[in-house]
Structures are given as structure tokens and as C-alpha cells.
Amino acid sequence: AMSDSNFRISFSKINRVDYGDGVDQFIVKNLFHPELLYQGANPTRTFIFPFPTGAFWTNLVLPPTQNQGLSFPVVAYPYAFKWSDTLVQVSYSYSHRKEETKAIHDYFYPDLSFACEETLSGRHVTAFDPLSVALQYETTKKGLWSLFLVQGSPYVNMEYGSVTPVISALSTFEDIGCPPLANYSFVGNKRKRRRLESSGYGVCYTDSSTDTTKTVHGVQFILTTTEGWKWIIFASEPLTLEMDTRTRAKVRATEPYNGAFRAAIIPNRTLDDLSMSSGMQRLINHAGIYPIHGDVTWSFSSGSPSRSGFWSGASFSNSSDNKQRVATVSIKFKTRSFVPATSATAPKPLLMLALPHHAVRLSPSVMLGPKGFDFSYNTIKGPMIPVLGTGWEYDQPLLSPGFDNDIGANNNSMFLHPTVKSALIENLKQDINIALPTKTENIYGFGKQSARLAQLVHIASRMAANETASRNATSSGSSVHSLLKQATSRLSSALEAFFTDGVSDKLVYDSNLGGLVTTDGLLDSGADFGNGRYNDHHFHYGYILYASAIMSKMDPSFLAKYRSKIDAIHYDVAHNQNFDSRRRGEGIFFPAARHMNWFDGHSYASGLFPFGNGKSQESSSEAVNCYYGAYLWSLVRNGAGNSPEKDTSPQTDFARLLLSFEVTGAQTYWHMIPQIPGDKTTTRPKIYSDSFVRTNYMVGNVGMNDAICSTWFGTEPLYVHMINFLPVTTAAGELFLKEYATIEYKNVLSTIGEIDTAWRGFVIANHAISDPLSAWKEAQGVSSAELDSGLSKTQLLYWISSRKGFVLVDERNETIGDQTVNSSPSSPPVGAPSLNDSAGSGSGSCSENAKCVATGLTGQCCPTLSGVSLDCCDRSRF
């Protein structure tokens, strides 16, 4: 870890009660097992662990709904769950999907509800980790009923100890019976209820049914609901289930049960003969082993990933070191079995389900294809892929772009060309005097303003360094050096005010839960976008980390003075310890990577507010910006700001991992590219319907049960696309690949018409990825005073000049920049930018590849000027 043993929280430590927002106001503490509640000497600590405010399961312990005291839903794919004092509801939400033009909702309906006959005395969360949460009900007679909500399990997993199961349907049951399989045989005496065996656990028989009751014995059952859905039930020990055929409302056991109990929906309702289904056979064959919790670990190395997936955002092509950093990510599930592992009848491997972003990197040898598993479990993130084994392992390429070296950047230092440099200096003179960090601004606004000023410092420092190196500066008082000095002084003053409580919206340390929150957010839970209850921390603190990294790179004394405070901000959003309840809050008291969801592969912004879609996130790009800021801070802290490839420390690699996860997640689940009908060459997974993709191209807000093409503040496409683009930094160059940006601009942004001035700079910056010539021309009419407070004209021009394909014509009518082209009478005027990327002929041209034409691409596609062959390219040509 980055932590040093002498680290101490240097922000003021507070008790939430003193601000009128005690933990009891928004967390139901008695829903945690007493062993998880802190009983030590610290009077303010609430739990033995720093609270994982971004965990997928937090709805379970927040104030419930008015509907039967049920919680808001939590999602453990492919199911969603609610619980109350008396029951647990399970929904296969995909079966209730409603798709609209700009929204897909997988609604929660209680397809099955589980309860028990006994009187319950309590319920608790007993354990959690990055992939699961364990729940437990206790009866007045000391019986126990446990549930393990594990990400990726096709089964609902439970254990009963002297408890009588009761199951209810959404409306009623059509039938209860045995699975449609043959050749079962009993072993032992049926009346003694010895274990029933065949090739698996597909053993069941109907007995003693009457006009009012249907009774079934065995270890495997089929429940059919009135809606036509079938659920297969597995028991580790024989039991008897009965249904009142008059009401058909409940299926219940006839006596207390001791053993494991699993339920799985049969997701393909149209299959005529389940006895011939490979999916059905798999569910039966693998039912005897079930997960109870999971861990995510990783190791770091230099080299090439084993499978790169569809994602091509590896930035080491711009580095002097051709060996990029790679994380080998391991997902491991702890399991229990119906029979002892040493038995001759030990079960087959664990059957789980992976999301699309896992599948593009997992080895094909561990995944089942359609022939081996003909069921299809679906989620808001697309179809899940069956995986065998208790451990998954895949390689995640790690981004390491430094301050300027993203995959979309050119290597020609075009910002130093006289035409560009002159424009940058002229705009710097104005930009370092406007939109400065305001001490009365909220945390989000202050962070954006500080990051804007920090980038101006960075731009000025790059120009000043070149002047010094080339001896072009006659003195330290040259124009650019003077501007750098002014900008640096203002950035230092702003950040020093922030770190010394000189701002109105201060950061303080929440001793109750373990995190940094704002004073305004504590006094009003709705202020600062919910920061006080842990919404949006990564959005807010990423800007501060970015600004602090640049300031510390410029002034080592600033780093030394404020390192502990910047470290604390880093730990709040990018800590690499305290992942689960078993760790007992060891080390620095912050939860691990507060917002990251390790199964979904990206962050959720939701904190401790109940949401009907589980968790959600709007601004994927600001999440990326957070981990980019954390990465830069770690580099600078370790003295590697100018040589990022040399920093292979665990914390910097962990920040790279968070950054790379977030970029991959956004490119997979937010950025939508139409697929070409019949195209079998693309490796990009299909997440959303073709009509949804072609209508929207960008998801505005991804939830665990919905995908919505709108924002919290408006529904216009401009807002949806740009809130997922800003801020304009090197991180945006990693996030927005040229293939996507070209399609996005052509089909959405270019069609908007009149654009609000505050958003115009972001649209131009987006356009620069695919067409820097046009973007440069568009930027000439921009005024910084009209732009968003997080952007200036200086930044915009610098960004455009750094994009691949940006070229200028010098006084000799020769092209200088990313591409060399022949001079001709039709060359642009001296000093005008020119792009040699919009035309093209031969097999490399987009126009020569039918799939690229159908997608709307122009210019060079196969490969692009950055050397990447797009998915639409005709592979037979290579």
C-alpha cells in the first residue's frame, strides 16, 4: 500500500451527531450482526470496519420502503432482491423489461418470495466482501435461515437450520412437480428419507395428492407460476413440499428442514422439452456446489495481456518502454457442497455467470458456449456467459498515460509550433484571471475550478520548460515564465486555502463511518450532491487530486507540506485495503476503492441514499477523471511525475487498475456503437438493442437495473453526451477512442444545431478527436468567459493541438505535425491547420470497407492514423 506507517488523519475528526446527521438517521444499525458493531474504546466509531458506502448491497440496511417494510432492491446478477423482517423477495428483473426510446428498465417484481413457518426473532447482515453479502434470519427457537447473495450465481443460495421453508409466487403457482427427466432410482429406504441419488440430484416423486393438496418428495422440484415461468429447486437433503391446490398461493415444507436449498429460474420460457436442454442438465449437474462469498485479487507485471478483448486503449505505444503494465485479476469464490468434497460423489465444478466485459478476456476454456448451455440469463448489462470453476483469471491492460501521453495524442509537441504557442500565450493571459477557484464555492465547483487552473499551470510549464531547454528565454521574466509564475501562485493559494480550512465548504473526517465528507453535506444531506452521505465522492475528489498532483509536481515543498491531507483524499476514493467485513478495519480506516464495483467493472456514484435501481452512475468520464487524478498523485508522490513507466509501486499500479477498469467499463456500458448485421469479426459485446443504440449512442445513467439516456438535470442529448465527456484532460484521450468519437459526432453532436455556450467547448473538444482541423477552426470563435467553469480556451486549443492528425503549414508551405503530406498549390494558407485524415484511398480507406461505410465512418479506418484497425475492417485484406 501507499500508506506509510506514520500516516495520521490531518483533517478535523468529527462525530456526525454534532452536525445533526447521526448514522442512525440513514443506516439501520441493528440489521448488522452484533459482531460487526464496534464495541471498543473509540466513542464515535460505529462498525468494526470502515463502511463500504458504495457496496451493491447497501439498500438492505437503509430505511425501508412503506411497502411491508421491504428494502429497496439490491442486485446480485442475474437476480434482484428485497428483504423485510419476515421474507426475502427475488426478481428475475429482465423478465419484466420495458424498453422505451431513451430508457431500458428491468423492473423489480417479486417472482418468488421466501419465508418460513417459524416465528422470527431477528435478521442480520453477517458478512460482506466485494462480490457478496450474507444474510441471516433467526427464529425464536434458535433456528437459522441464511442467504448468500453472490454476484454471478444463476441460483438463489440458501441454508436452513431447523427452519420450515415457505415459497410464494408473484401471483399464484400453476403447479409443483418433478423435473421432466427419466431413469431415476432411489437409494436406501424412502421412508427414512435417506439421500436420493441418480446421475445427479434429479430425484423427485409425487405422493399422497388429494383434491386440496399436492405433495412432492425428493431433492429436486419444478415450480411453475401462473405467468408461465418455471423455477427449479434443489435441496441437499430430501424433503416434502406441499401446495394447497385451491389457493395455489404458497408451497411449503411439511416439517423443519436442515440443509442447503437452491432455486434457479429457467430463463428460456419457450423451450418445449426441458429434458433435452443442455442448460437444464447443467443446472442439475452443478447444483451440488454453491458459493458463499468471493474475493478479488490481482498481481502486476510488465508484458502483453493474454487476451486484450475488444478494448484497445493501451497507451504504452506512446512510451519509450514497450512493455506495458498488466494486472492479472483473479476472482475466487468460496464454496460449500451438498456432499463432502472427499466423497466419491463429489459435485461437478461451480457454475457461475460472467458479464460481457469479463467474457472478452476470460479464457474460452472456462466458458460454456450455446451448445453446452442453451439457457440465456440476461441483465441490464447484456447476456451473461456461463463459467465453470471457483476461480476466474484474466489480464487487464493497465493505462499509464502520464500527464500528456494518451492513446489519442500525437508525439510532435505541436503546442510549441509558433502559431499554436502564440494562441496559447494570448489566451493564458486572460484565462489565469477568470473562473478562479472561489472559496465560497461548493466542493464540486471548487474542484473543477482548481483543476482548470492546474491544467493552465501544466500547459504553461511545458512551454516554459521548452524555452529553458532551447535557451529561447532571455530571462526568467519572459512572457510564458511570467504567466507560469502567476498561475502557479494562484493555484498554490487556492489549494492552501482548501487544505487549511480557508474555504466555506470544508472537508472533515467522519469518524463514525470512515471517510472524508464536506461540512455543507453534513449540515444538509441534499447539499453537495449528497456528499455528506457519500454520493459522488469520486467526482468531487478527482479534481482535487488532479490539481494537487500538478501543484506538487511544480513545487516539492507543497507536496511535503500537504502530503498527508492529499493522501487522505486519495484513500477516500482509491484505497487498496479493507475490502470486506473479515478484515476488521485494519490499517488506514477508509474502505477499499469506495465507489468501485468489482463485478460490474466500473464505479457507481450512489452513496447511502436508497435507490430503486440498486446503484447508478451518470458521469462515467468524471469517474475516470477521479482515478486518473489518483494515478497522477501517486506518480508525483513517488517522484515519478516525469517518468511514469518507472513507477511500479503497488499503489500506483492499483490506481492504474482503477483507471483501466473505469475506462473499460465506460467503453462497454456507456459508449454504444451500432453493430453491422451479420458481422462475425467484431469482438465488441452486444449490450443493448440495435434500436436503442442507433437512437442514442451514449447512455446517460447506468443503473444496476436500468439504462437511461437522460441526466439528473435534463434530457437533451447534448447533456447526456457531454456529462459523460468532461473534463478535457489526458484521461479523455484514453476514454474516447477515435472510432467511437467519429460515430458519436457524426450521428449526434453534429446534428444538435445551436449549442449552449457553456457546453460548446466540450463539443469542440470531442470533435477534435476525429477532426482536429475542423475543431481548431471552431475553437477560434470561442470565448473562455462563456465556457463551463472547468474549461478555458487555452485548454481547448492545447487539447486540439495534441490530437493525432493535427498538422500546420509553415512559411515554406511544408506540413509540420502528425502526418507528412506533399505540398500542393491547394495547400491551406500559411499558419492554417490542416488535417490529412479526412480523405483516403486504397484498402485502408473507410470507403473501401463496406462495414465502415455502413457505420458512417470516413477517412482512414484500416488502420487509422493511430495504427488501430477498427472492427469494421475487412479482415480478409490483411
N, C-alpha and C positions, 0 to 999 in steps of 0.2 A: 504494500500500500504506500501511497504518497505520504501518509501520516507519519509525523515524527513523534517519538515517544514523549516529547515535551509539549505537544500541542495542547493548548487550552483555549476554550471559547472566550474570545475577547469582546464579543458583543454582550450587551447587558442581558442578564438572565432574568426571565420574568415568570410569574405564575399567572396563567390565563385568567384565573378567578379575579385577579386585581383589575383586569380590563373588562370585566362583566361578560366574559365568554369562556366559562369553565368547560372542561371536557364533557361534563355531564349534560351540557346543553345540546350536544350533537353526536355523542357516542354513547351507546347503551353499554356501560362498562360491565354490568353483571351478565352480559352474554358471553364474556370470556371466562374460561375456566379459572378458578381461583389461583391455580399455579402460575398463570400468566400475569396476574396482577402483582404489582410491585409492593413488597412488604418491608422494604429496608428503611434506612435512616433518612434518605432524601425526602423531605416532606412534599415536594412538588411532583416527583416522578409518578406516573400513572401505571405504566406497564413495565415488565422486565425487559422489554425490547423497545427500541425506537420505532414508533408506529409507522407502518408502511402505507402512507396515506394514498398512494396511487395503486394499491393492490386491486386485483379484479374483484375481490370478494367484499370490499368494504361496505357495500349496500346492506349486507347481512347484519351489521352492527350499528347502523344508523337508525334514527327514529323511523318506525314503520309507517305503512300506509293506513288509511282508515278502513281498508277492506280486510276484515277479520284479523287485523293486527299483522298482516303479511308484510314482509320486507319488500323493498324494490328488488327487481331481478338482478342476479349475477349470472355471468355467462362462463361456463366451462365447456367449450366446444365439444360436440355439436349441440349441447343442451343449455337451457337456461333454467335457473332455479329461484324459488322463493321459499322462505320458511316463516313459521309462526310458532307460538307456544305449543301447538298441537299437531302440526303437519308440515310436510315438505311437498311443494308443487314442482313438477317437472314439465318443461315445454320443449318440444322439438320445434323451435320457433320458425324455422324455414318452411314448415308445412302451413304456416299462417302468413306467408309473404304477401305483401301488397306492393306492387311496383307502380309508381307514378312517373311522370316525365322527369321530375327532378328529385325524386326520393325513392328509396327502397326501404321498406320497413318489414322486419321479421318480428311480428307481434308475439307477445307472450300470452298464451292461453294454457291453462293447466291440463295438459293432455293426460297426465296421471298425477294423482296425489297419494302420498304415502303417509300413513298414520299408524296407530296401534290401539289395541283394545284397553290396555292398562292406563291407569291414571298417571300422568306425567308430573314430575316434581321439579324439573328444570331442563334447560338446554344450554349448551355452551359451544363456543369455538375452542377446540382443544389444541390445534396446531395449524401452522401455515408455512408455506415455502413459495418460491417463485412460480410453481406450477400447480399448486393445490391448496385446499383448505379442508380441514377435518372438523366435522360437526358431531355433536353427541347429545342425545336425549337420555334423561334418567327417569325411571319410574319410582313410585312410592315404595315399591317392593324391591328396590335395588337392581332392577333390570336395566340393561343398556341397549341403546339403538344408535349405531354410528353410521355416518355417511362420509364418503370421501369424494369430494368434488375435484376431479383431476382433469386438467386440460388435455383434450385429445382422446378421452376414453369413449368408445362407442356404447359403453354400458353405463348405467347408473349403478354405483357400487355402494353396498351397504353391508353391515353386520348386525345381527340381532343376538342378544344375550338374555334369554328368558323373557322375551317380548313377543307379542302376537301381532304379526303384520296385518294391516288393512289397506287395501288399494281402492281408490275411486277413479272414475273416468271423467273426462271433460263434461259429458252428459250422462250416458249410460254405457254399459257393456252389452255388446251383441252376443258374445259367447265367451266361455272359458273352456279350453280343451287341451289336447295334446298336439305336439308338432306333427306335421304331415310327413313322418318318416317311418320306415318299416324295420322289421327284424330286430325288435327289442327283446331282451331277455332279462329276467330278474335273477339276481344272485342272492341267495340266502332266503330267509323267511320274511315274507311281505309284512306279516302282522307284527313282527318285531322291528319293522321299519329300518332294516339294515340298508346300507348304501346300495343304490341301484346302479347297475353298470351296463354299458354296451360298448360300442366303439368310442363313445364319449359320454355325455350326460343326457343324451336324448331319450330319457326314460319317463314314461307317464302312462297312467291308465285312468279311465273314468269308472267311478264306482258309486253305488247307492244313490243315484239321482232319483229325485221324486218330481211330482208336479210343481213343487215350490222351491226345490233346491237342486243345484247341480254340484256334484262333488268330484274333485280330481285329486289323485295321489301321484306323487313322484318327485322328481328333481328338475323337471323342465316342463314349462307350460306356455301356451299361447293365449294371450288376452286379445280379443277383438272388440274394438269400440264401435259405437253406432256410426261414427264418422268414417268407418272403414279402415282405420289404422290397426295394425297388428303389432303387439309387443311380445317379445319372447322373454320369459322369466327363467332364471337359473338359480337353483338352491344347492348349497354344498351338502346338505343333509335332506333326506326325504321329509316331506311334509304334506299335509292335506289342505287344499284350498276349496272353499265353497262359495257359491253365488246364489243369492235369492233370485229366482227366475221371474218373480213377479215385479220387483222393483229394478233389478239389474243395476243397482246403484253402486254396490261395493262387492269386492272379492276379499275374503278374509281367511286367515288360517284358523283351523279349528282348535289350536292349542298353542301355548308359547313355543317359540322357535329358538334354536341355538345354532347359529351358523352364518355363513356368507349368503348374500342374496343380491342378484344382479338382474337388471332389466335393460333391454335394448329395443328401440323401435326398429321395425323393419321398414326402411325408408322408401322402398320401391313398392308402392301400393298396387301397381298394375301387374305385378308378376303373377302369372296364373298358377304355376306349380312350384311352390317353395321347396318341395323335396328335391328338385333338380337345380336349386340355386347354389352357386358357389359361395355367395355371401352368407346364406343361411348356414351352410356347412362350416364356414369359417367361424361364425359366431358361436356355434356349438363346440367346435373343436378347441377354441381358445378361451372358452368360458371359465376354465378351471384356474386361471391365474389373473389376479386383479391388482391394480395399482393403489397404493395408499398415500404416497407423496412422491415428489420429484425434485431433482436438483439440476441446476445449470452450472457447468464449469467450463473453463477454457484454458488453452495454453497458447503461447505466442511463439512465432518463429518467422524466419525470413525465407521466402521462396515463392513458389507458384501454388495457387489453390488447386485441389484435386478436381473440383467441378466449380466453374465460375457462375453457372446459371445464366439467366438472360441479362443480368445486370453487368454493365461494362465500365462502371465508374471507378477504375483503378488509376490513381493519379501518379504512380511511380514512373510512368512513361516520361514524365517531365523532370524526373530526378536524376541526379548523377549516379545514383545507386539503382541498378536494375532489379534488385531483389526487393520486392515489396513485403511489407509485414502482413502476416496471415494469422488469423485466430482459428484454431481448431476448437469448435464449440461442441460440447458434449451435454446431451440431455439424458439423464438417468432416472428411471422410475424404481422406487422400492415397492416390492410386491408381497402379496400373500397368496397362498394356494388353497384350493379345495382339499387337496391331499398333500401329505408331506413330500417335500422335494426329493427325498431319498427313495420314495416308493417306486415300484415298477410301473405304476400307472400315473406317474408324474405328468402334469399337463403340458400341452404344447406351448410355444413361446407366447409372450404377452402380445396381444393385438391392440394397437393404438391407431390414431388418425393424425396425420400431419396436415398443416396448412400449405397453400401453394408456394409460399416463399421458402418453406423447408424443402419441399419436394424437388425444386430445381437444383438443390445442392446435395441432397441425400443420395447415397449410392443406390442405383437401381436394384441391387441385390437384396436390399432390405424392404423394398416396397412391393406391394401386390398390384398387378395390372387388372384391367377389367375382366379378364378371363378367370383370374384367381380370386376375384372379389367383385361380384356383379351388382352389389349394392352401392348406392351413391349417397353419402352423407354430405349435406350442404350447409353452408353458413353464409353470413353476410360477406365473408372473405372468399367465397367461392367453394368449390368442391374439395372435400378433404380426401387425403390419399392414405390408404391403409399401410401401416408399417409394422413389421414384426420385430420383437426383441425389447428387452428392458433398457437398452441404451441406443441412442442415436448419436451420430457424429458427422459433422460436416465442416468444411472450411469456409470461413468468411473473409474475403479480401478486405484489408484494412486501408482506409483512406489516410493519407498523410500529406496534405497539400501545403503545409506551412502557411505563410501569410498570403501568398500570391499564386501558388503553383497548382491550380486546379486543372482538371482534365480539359476544360474548355479554354484555357489560357494559352496565348502564344508565348514564344520564348524570345521575342525580339525587342523587349523594353520599348515598345512604341510610345510610351508616355514621355520618353526623352526626345522624341522627334520634335524639332523646333516648333512645328505647327501645334502639336498636342501640348507640349510643355508650356508654350505661351498661353494657351487657353486655360490650362490648369492653374497657372500662377495668377492670371487675371481673376479667375473665379475664386481662388483661395482667398484673395484679399477681401472679398465680400463674405465668403462663407464662414470664415472664422470669427465673424462678428454678428452672425444671426443664428437663430434657433439654438442658442447655447443652453446647456443644462440649467434648469430652473430649480432652485432649492425648495420651492413650494409645490413642485410637480409630484404626481404620484410615482410609485416605483417603476411602473411600466414606461411612462413618459420620460422620466429622468434617465432610465436606462437607454432608451432609444436615442435621446439627445447626446448622451455621453458616448455612445458607440459611434454616432455620426461624427462627433468631434474627434474621436480617436482615429477614425479612418482618415480624416483630414491630416492628422499628425503623421500617420503612416505614409500617406502619399507625399507629403512634404519631405519626410525623412528620406524617402527613396530618391527624390530629385536632389536633395542636398548631398546625399552620400555620393551620387554620381558626380556632382560638381566638385566635391572634395577630391574624389579619386582621380578625376581627369584634370585637376588643377584649373578648372574653369572659374572657380570662385576667387575673386580678387581678395576677398576678406570674409571673415565670419559675418559681416554685416550685409552680404549680398541679399538680394530680394528674397530668394527662396529660404535662405538661412534665417532671415528675419521673420518670415512668416512661420517657419517651423518653431522658432523660439516663442512666438506669440501663442500659437496653437497649443504647444506643449504646456506652457504656463497656465493656460485656461483649463486644459484637461486636468492638470495636476490639482488646480484649485477646486475644481468641481468634485473630483473623486475624494480629495482630502476632506471636503465638507461632508461628503456622504459617509466616509469612514469615521468621522469624529462627531457624529450626531449634529452636524450643522445643517441638516435638511429637516423639513417638517415631517416627512413620512419615513421614519427611522426603521432600520432593521433591528430586531431583538431576537434573543434565543428563547424559544418555547421549551422550558424545562419539563413540561408535562409530557409532551409527545416526542420531542427531539427534532427540532427544525428551526430555521430562521423564518420569521414572519414580520410583516410590517405593522407598525403601531396603528395606522389607519385601519388595516384589515382586522386587527383585534377589536378595535372600538366599534366597528361596523362590519359584520360578516359579508355584506354586499360590496364593500369598498375594495378597491384594487383588484377587481375581477375575482374576488373571493380568496385573495392571497392569505388572509388570516386563517382560513380553513383549508389551505394548501391547494387551491386551484392555481394553475398556470405558473408555478414557480420557475419551471424551465424557460418559459417565455420571458419572464422578468429578469432572471439572474444571468441568462446567457449574454445579454447586452452588457451587464456589469463585468462579467468575466472577460469578454472581448476587449472592452475598454481598458480594463486593468492589465491585461496581457500586453497591450501596446504601450501603455504608460510605463510598465515595469521594464519592458524591452528598451525604452528610451532612457530610463533613469533607474539604475540598480538600487539607488538609495530609497526610492519609492517602494520597490519590491521588499527590501529589508524592513521598512517601517510598517507596511500594511500586510505583510505576507499572511499572518495568522487570520486576519479578517477575510482576505480573499480565499484562503484555504477553506474557511468555514462556509463561504458561499459555494465553493466548489463541492464540498462534501454534501451540501444540502441537495444537490441535483445529480452528482456524479460520484458518489461514494462507492467503494468496491468491497464493502464489508456489511455484515448484518442483513443477510438475505432471508432469514427465517426465524421462527419462534424458538428453534432449538439452540440458537447462538447466544441467547440470553443477553443481548445487547452489549457484547464485548467490544472493546476498543472505543473509538470515537462514536459518540451517541447520535448518529444520524442513520436513517435506513439506507439500504443499498439503492442507488440509482432510482430516486424517488418515483419518477414518472414512467420508467421503462417497464413495458410488459414483455417478459422474456419469452412467452409463447407466441404472442401476436407479432413480435418482431419490430415493434415501434412503441412510442410513448402514448399515453393518454394524459390529457391535461386535467381531467377531473380529480378533485381532491375529496374532501369529506362532506360533500353535498350529495343527497340521493338523486340518482338519475334513472329514468325509465329505460334507458338503453344500456345500462350497466356502467360503462365508462365511455368517454368520447374525446375527440381532439379535432380542433378546427385548423389551426395554423401549423401544418406539418413543417413548413420552412423555418418557422421560429423555433420549433423543437430541434431541427437540425442545427440552427444557429447556436442553441444552448451548448450542444456537445462539441461544436466547433470552438466555441469560447472556452470550454473546459479543456479541450485539447491544446489550444494555444497557451492557456495559462500554465498547464503542466509543462509544456515545452520551455517557456520562458523561466519558470520556476527552477527547472533543471539546467538552465544555461544553454539550451539548445534552440533558441529562437531563430538563429541563422543557419542551423544545420539540423532540421527536424529528423532526418533519416538516422542520425546518430543517437537519438533518444529512444532506447528500447526499454525504459523503465516500466515496471508493471502498471503504474498509474497512468502513464501516457498511453500505453497500449490499451488500457481499459477505456480511456477517453476515445481513442481511435475506434474501439469496438462499438461504443455507444453511438458515435457519429456514423459509422458504417451501417449499423443496424437501422438507424433512423432514416438514412438516405435510401437504403434498400426498401424499407417499409413504405416510405412515401412514394417511391417509384412504382411499387407494386400495387398499393391500395388507394392512392390518391390520383396518380397520373394515369390517365386512360388513353390508350392508343387502339384505334379500330383494328381488328384482325381481318386479314384478307380471306374470304371464303375459300375453303379447300387448301389453304396454305398449311403444309405439314413441316415446314422448315423452322418456323418460329419456336423459340423456347420460352416466350413470354406467356405466363399462365393466364387463362381466361377467368376473370373475376366477376365481371358484371355483364349484363345482357348487351347485345350489339346495339340495340336502340338506345339504351341508357348511355353507352359510351359515345355514340355518334351525336347525341344531343348535347352532351355536357363536357366531355374531355377532362374534367377535373372534379373530384369530389370535394365538397366544401368542408364537410364534417363527417368523420368516420367514427361510428359508434360500434359497440360490440353486437348490436342487433339492428343497426340501420346505417345507411349511407345516404347523405343528404347533400344536394348541390345548392346549398344556401349557406349563409353565415348568421352569426348571432345579431349582426347589425344590418342585414339586408340580403335580398335575394338576387340582385343583379349579377350576371356572370362576371363582370369586372371585379366585383368584390370577392367572389369565390376564387377566381384565379390569382388575384394579386395578394390576398391574405395568405395564400399558400406559396408565394414567391418571395416576399420581403423577408429580411433585409437584403440589400445588394452587397454581398461580400464574396470572398472566395468560396464559401460554403455553397452559395447559389450556383456557382460554376460546377460543383460536383453533383448537386441535386438535379439540375435541369440539363439533361443531355440534349444534344442538338436535334436528334431525331424527334423527341417529344416536343421541344420548343418550336420547331418548324411547323409541326402539325397544329399545335395549340394556337400559334399566332395566326396561321392561315385560316383556321376554321372558327376561331372565337374572337381573339383580340382585335384582329384587323376588321372585323365586322361590327364592332361596337359603335363606331361613329364618334360623336363628341365625348371626350373623356374628361372627367373631373380633374382639375389641375393638380390636386393633391396626389392623384393616382398616376398621372401621366408619366412621371419619371420612371415608375416601376414598369409600366408597359413598354417604354422605350428600352429599358434595360433588358427586358425579356426579349424584345425584338433583336437586340444586338447579338444574341446567341446564334441566331440563324442568319442575320443580315446586318453585320456591323456597319456597312456603308450607309444603308438607309437610316439606321439608328443614329449614326453620327449627324446626319443632316437634320433629323427630327429634334435632336438634342439642342441644336443651335437656337431654337425658339423657346427654350425652357428658361424659367427664372427660378432661382433657388427659393426665393421668398414664397413662391406658390406651391412648392413641393411639400410632401409629408415631412414631419419634423425629424424623421430618421434618415433623410436623404438630402443631398445637395447636388448642385450641378457639377461641382468638382468631382464628386464620387462617380456621378453618372458618366462623365467624359473619360475618367480613368478606367472605369469598367469597360466601356465600349472599346477603348484603345487596346485593352488587354485580351480581347476575344480573338480566337483563331479566325483568320480570313481578313482581319483588318490590315489595310495597306495604305500608304500615302505615296504620292508622286512628288519627287523633289524637283529642284530647279533645273536639273538636267533631263527632266522628263523620264526618269528611271524610277521604277517601283521599289519602295523600301517597306519591308514589313513581313507579314506572314507568308506570302506567296510571291514568287518572282514571275512577272509576266513581261511579254515583249512590248516595247514602246510602239505606239502607232499614232497616226495623225488624229485618231479619235480619242486619244487619252484625255482624262479629265484635266482641268486647269491645274497649274502648279499649286501645290499645297492642298488640293482637294483629296479627300479619302476615296479610295477605290477598292472594290471587292471583286476578287477573281474567283468567286464561289457560286455565282448565280447561274452561270451557263454550264456547258459541259457537253461532251460528245463521247462516243465510244461506249464500251461496256460499263465503264464506271459512272456514267451519267444516270441520274434518276429516270430520265425519259426513256432510257433503253431497258428499263426493268419494269415490267407491267405492274407488279405488285406495288412498287414505289409510286407509280403514276396513280394507281387506284387510291393510294393513301393520301395523295395530294402533295407529295414531295417534289421539289425541283432542285437543280444543281447537281452536285456530286454526292452519290449515295453509296457506291460500291467500289472502293471505300469512300468515306467522307474525307474532307481535307485533314481531319484529325486522325485518319487511319483506321476508322472503325467501319466495318461492313454492317449495314443495317439489316434487320430481319427481313426486309422486303427484297433483298438482293437475290438474284437468280444464282443459286449455289453451283449450278452446273457450269457456270462460266469460269469458276475458279479452279 
